[in-house]
Amino acid sequence: MRSVQRLVKLLWPLHQAVYKRRDSQNGQRAISFLMRWSPVVDYHYAYAQLGGERLYEWAVLDTHDTLTDRHKHFRSADEIESALHSFGMRNIQTAYAGNGVEARAWKPER
């Protein structure tokens, strides 16, 4: 997270400067370049009404989420079912749907 915070802190002034010049021809070229090459997620163009502080917070959070995807540990339906079983869950149902594996289970009464 600290690396992402430093990255956004470094590149954010550039994103702000380009957004301020968005109406010029050079600004449009800069936007195109920046959106293609900067790893910082920028919502200036979609949610400008949020204000600078909130846009910066979102940039940090979504840039972190975007850059850390390769560290996610994807599991199969069988692996999730096994994990739920090891936690003492019952009536376990798993299926591939939505964003990956969806699971449903019951926690037994004590």
C-alpha positions in Angstrom: 0.0 0.0 0.0 2.8 2.4 0.8 4.3 1.9 -2.7 0.9 2.7 -4.3 0.5 5.8 -2.1 3.9 7.0 -3.2 3.1 6.3 -6.8 -0.2 8.2 -6.7 1.5 11.1 -4.8 4.1 11.3 -7.5 1.8 11.1 -10.6 -1.3 12.8 -9.2 -0.1 16.4 -10.0 0.3 15.3 -13.6 -3.2 13.9 -13.7 -4.5 17.2 -12.2 -2.6 19.3 -14.7 -3.8 17.3 -17.7 -7.4 17.5 -16.4 -7.2 21.3 -16.2 -6.1 21.5 -19.8 -8.8 19.0 -21.0 -10.4 21.4 -23.4 -7.3 22.1 -25.5 -6.1 20.0 -28.4 -2.8 19.3 -26.5 -4.8 18.5 -23.4 -6.8 15.8 -25.3 -3.5 14.2 -26.5 -2.1 14.3 -23.0 -5.3 12.7 -21.7 -5.0 9.9 -24.2 -1.3 9.3 -23.4 -1.9 9.5 -19.6 -4.8 7.1 -19.6 -2.8 4.6 -21.6 0.4 4.7 -19.7 -0.2 5.9 -16.1 -1.0 3.1 -13.7 -3.0 5.5 -11.6 -6.8 5.1 -11.8 -8.2 8.5 -12.4 -11.9 9.5 -12.1 -11.6 13.2 -12.9 -13.5 12.6 -16.2 -16.3 10.5 -14.8 -16.9 12.0 -11.3 -15.4 15.5 -11.2 -18.1 16.6 -8.8 -16.5 14.5 -6.0 -13.8 17.1 -5.5 -10.1 16.7 -5.4 -9.7 15.0 -2.0 -12.2 12.3 -2.7 -10.8 11.7 -6.2 -7.3 11.3 -4.7 -8.6 8.8 -2.2 -10.3 6.8 -4.9 -7.2 6.9 -7.0 -5.1 5.4 -4.2 -7.7 2.7 -3.4 -8.5 1.7 -6.9 -4.9 1.8 -8.1 -4.0 -0.5 -5.2 -6.8 -2.8 -6.2 -5.8 -2.8 -9.8 -2.1 -3.3 -9.2 -2.5 -6.1 -6.6 -4.7 -8.4 -8.7 -1.8 -10.7 -9.5 -1.5 -11.4 -5.8 -5.0 -12.8 -5.5 -5.2 -16.5 -4.7 -7.9 -17.9 -6.9 -9.5 -21.1 -5.6 -11.6 -23.8 -7.3 -15.1 -24.7 -6.1 -13.7 -27.9 -4.6 -11.0 -26.0 -2.7 -13.6 -23.5 -1.3 -15.9 -26.4 -0.4 -13.1 -28.1 1.4 -12.2 -24.9 3.4 -15.8 -24.4 4.4 -16.0 -28.0 5.5 -12.9 -27.6 7.6 -14.6 -24.7 9.4 -17.4 -26.9 10.4 -20.0 -25.7 7.9 -22.8 -27.9 6.6 -25.0 -28.1 3.6 -22.3 -26.6 1.4 -23.1 -25.6 -2.1 -20.6 -24.2 -4.5 -20.9 -23.1 -8.2 -19.0 -21.1 -10.8 -21.0 -17.9 -11.3 -20.8 -14.1 -11.0 -17.1 -13.1 -10.4 -15.9 -16.7 -9.8 -17.0 -19.2 -7.3 -20.1 -18.6 -5.3 -20.6 -20.6 -2.1 -23.5 -21.1 0.3 -23.3 -23.0 3.6 -24.9 -23.4 7.0 -23.2 -22.9 10.3 -24.4 -25.6 12.7 -25.9 -24.6 16.0 -23.8 -25.0 19.0 
